[in-house]
Amino acid sequence: MKQIGLIEVVPPSSGDTDYLLQQALEKVAFLPFGLLVDKWRWEVFAGQVKPQDYNKAWWELRRKYQGIVPPVERTEADFDAGAKYHVPGNVPYARYFPGAHPAISVSKGTLP
């Protein structure tokens, strides 16, 4: 980070473990949910998930990737995916994944 000008002083290596644990809490724990949100959106846009199965598909992905189940019985009268702003707002979650790496620019479509 010092070599590319993001920091001025290299911190002592004694803080590496704390830093890595913090990154795991912020980034790694988010990955399953971030993946399932976009996977659900992509499947809907591709026509693989029909409107009558939106909620069913949402909870199948939640079970598969996060290992959780709904707290009460859910039906297709519910639209749980819509409770996440990124779904009705059509905001891709995938854009958050490379954000931790300054050399990757999603908005310009370039990769190192």
C-alpha positions as a LaTeX table, in Angstrom:
\begin{tabular}{lrrr}
\hline
Residue & $x$ (\AA) & $y$ (\AA) & $z$ (\AA) \\
\hline
Met1 & 0.00 & 0.00 & 0.00 \\
Lys2 & 2.94 & 2.30 & 0.67 \\
Gln3 & 4.41 & 1.56 & $-2.78$ \\
Ile4 & 1.28 & 2.75 & $-4.55$ \\
Gly5 & 0.77 & 5.77 & $-2.30$ \\
Leu6 & $-2.23$ & 4.68 & $-0.26$ \\
Ile7 & $-0.40$ & 4.99 & 3.06 \\
Glu8 & 2.62 & 6.98 & 4.15 \\
Val9 & 3.90 & 4.77 & 6.98 \\
Val10 & 3.98 & 0.98 & 6.95 \\
Pro11 & 2.25 & $-0.26$ & 10.11 \\
Pro12 & 3.97 & $-2.86$ & 12.28 \\
Ser13 & 3.27 & $-6.48$ & 11.33 \\
Ser14 & 1.90 & $-7.07$ & 14.82 \\
Gly15 & $-1.39$ & $-5.59$ & 13.59 \\
Asp16 & $-1.74$ & $-7.94$ & 10.62 \\
Thr17 & $-3.96$ & $-10.44$ & 12.41 \\
Asp18 & $-6.32$ & $-7.75$ & 13.66 \\
Tyr19 & $-6.49$ & $-6.21$ & 10.20 \\
Leu20 & $-7.16$ & $-9.56$ & 8.51 \\
Leu21 & $-9.88$ & $-10.45$ & 11.01 \\
Gln22 & $-11.52$ & $-7.08$ & 10.44 \\
Gln23 & $-11.42$ & $-7.63$ & 6.67 \\
Ala24 & $-12.99$ & $-11.06$ & 7.15 \\
Leu25 & $-15.82$ & $-9.54$ & 9.15 \\
Glu26 & $-16.38$ & $-6.80$ & 6.58 \\
Lys27 & $-15.86$ & $-8.72$ & 3.34 \\
Val28 & $-15.84$ & $-12.50$ & 3.68 \\
Ala29 & $-19.01$ & $-12.78$ & 5.75 \\
Phe30 & $-20.81$ & $-10.66$ & 3.14 \\
Leu31 & $-19.92$ & $-12.89$ & 0.17 \\
Pro32 & $-22.70$ & $-15.51$ & 0.42 \\
Phe33 & $-25.46$ & $-12.89$ & 0.69 \\
Gly34 & $-23.97$ & $-10.69$ & $-2.00$ \\
Leu35 & $-23.71$ & $-13.67$ & $-4.32$ \\
Leu36 & $-27.26$ & $-14.87$ & $-3.76$ \\
Val37 & $-28.79$ & $-11.42$ & $-4.33$ \\
Asp38 & $-27.20$ & $-11.10$ & $-7.75$ \\
Lys39 & $-27.69$ & $-14.78$ & $-8.59$ \\
Trp40 & $-31.41$ & $-14.36$ & $-7.91$ \\
Arg41 & $-31.53$ & $-11.19$ & $-10.04$ \\
Trp42 & $-29.61$ & $-12.84$ & $-12.91$ \\
Glu43 & $-31.89$ & $-15.87$ & $-12.87$ \\
Val44 & $-34.97$ & $-13.62$ & $-12.93$ \\
Phe45 & $-33.60$ & $-11.52$ & $-15.81$ \\
Ala46 & $-32.66$ & $-14.68$ & $-17.73$ \\
Gly47 & $-36.20$ & $-16.03$ & $-17.37$ \\
Gln48 & $-35.00$ & $-19.04$ & $-15.36$ \\
Val49 & $-37.16$ & $-17.94$ & $-12.42$ \\
Lys50 & $-40.76$ & $-17.10$ & $-13.27$ \\
Pro51 & $-42.78$ & $-14.48$ & $-11.36$ \\
Gln52 & $-44.88$ & $-17.15$ & $-9.68$ \\
Asp53 & $-41.67$ & $-18.59$ & $-8.16$ \\
Tyr54 & $-39.82$ & $-15.41$ & $-7.12$ \\
Asn55 & $-40.10$ & $-15.93$ & $-3.39$ \\
Lys56 & $-39.53$ & $-19.68$ & $-3.56$ \\
Ala57 & $-36.30$ & $-19.13$ & $-5.55$ \\
Trp58 & $-35.18$ & $-16.41$ & $-3.12$ \\
Trp59 & $-35.46$ & $-18.72$ & $-0.12$ \\
Glu60 & $-33.86$ & $-21.65$ & $-1.95$ \\
Leu61 & $-30.79$ & $-19.46$ & $-2.52$ \\
Arg62 & $-30.85$ & $-18.22$ & 1.09 \\
Arg63 & $-30.84$ & $-21.84$ & 2.29 \\
Lys64 & $-28.16$ & $-22.91$ & $-0.19$ \\
Tyr65 & $-25.68$ & $-20.08$ & 0.34 \\
Gln66 & $-26.38$ & $-18.89$ & 3.88 \\
Gly67 & $-27.89$ & $-21.96$ & 5.48 \\
Ile68 & $-30.89$ & $-20.03$ & 6.81 \\
Val69 & $-34.63$ & $-20.55$ & 6.58 \\
Pro70 & $-37.46$ & $-18.04$ & 6.91 \\
Pro71 & $-38.61$ & $-17.39$ & 10.47 \\
Val72 & $-42.22$ & $-18.04$ & 9.44 \\
Glu73 & $-43.80$ & $-19.79$ & 6.47 \\
Arg74 & $-43.43$ & $-17.74$ & 3.29 \\
Thr75 & $-45.53$ & $-17.94$ & 0.14 \\
Glu76 & $-45.53$ & $-16.35$ & $-3.27$ \\
Ala77 & $-47.82$ & $-13.68$ & $-1.82$ \\
Asp78 & $-44.65$ & $-12.45$ & $-0.10$ \\
Phe79 & $-41.81$ & $-10.77$ & $-1.97$ \\
Asp80 & $-38.86$ & $-11.02$ & 0.39 \\
Ala81 & $-36.25$ & $-10.23$ & $-2.26$ \\
Gly82 & $-37.91$ & $-6.84$ & $-2.69$ \\
Ala83 & $-37.10$ & $-5.94$ & 0.91 \\
Lys84 & $-33.46$ & $-5.57$ & $-0.14$ \\
Tyr85 & $-33.13$ & $-2.17$ & $-1.82$ \\
His86 & $-30.75$ & $-3.50$ & $-4.45$ \\
Val87 & $-33.45$ & $-5.73$ & $-5.95$ \\
Pro88 & $-36.22$ & $-3.20$ & $-6.73$ \\
Gly89 & $-33.61$ & $-0.48$ & $-7.27$ \\
Asn90 & $-31.83$ & $-2.67$ & $-9.86$ \\
Val91 & $-28.45$ & $-2.09$ & $-8.21$ \\
Pro92 & $-25.98$ & $-4.97$ & $-8.76$ \\
Tyr93 & $-24.26$ & $-6.33$ & $-5.67$ \\
Ala94 & $-21.34$ & $-7.65$ & $-7.72$ \\
Arg95 & $-19.93$ & $-4.14$ & $-7.94$ \\
Tyr96 & $-19.04$ & $-4.30$ & $-4.24$ \\
Phe97 & $-16.77$ & $-7.35$ & $-4.54$ \\
Pro98 & $-13.81$ & $-5.83$ & $-6.39$ \\
Gly99 & $-14.14$ & $-2.56$ & $-4.45$ \\
Ala100 & $-11.50$ & $-3.60$ & $-1.93$ \\
His101 & $-8.83$ & $-3.75$ & $-4.62$ \\
Pro102 & $-7.80$ & $-0.32$ & $-5.97$ \\
Ala103 & $-6.40$ & $-1.73$ & $-9.23$ \\
Ile104 & $-9.81$ & $-2.97$ & $-10.39$ \\
Ser105 & $-12.23$ & $-0.56$ & $-11.98$ \\
Val106 & $-15.71$ & $-1.93$ & $-12.58$ \\
Ser107 & $-17.12$ & 1.37 & $-13.79$ \\
Lys108 & $-14.58$ & 1.54 & $-16.61$ \\
Gly109 & $-14.81$ & $-2.20$ & $-17.30$ \\
Thr110 & $-11.07$ & $-2.78$ & $-16.89$ \\
Leu111 & $-9.24$ & $-5.43$ & $-14.96$ \\
Pro112 & $-5.51$ & $-5.61$ & $-14.21$ \\
\hline
\end{tabular}
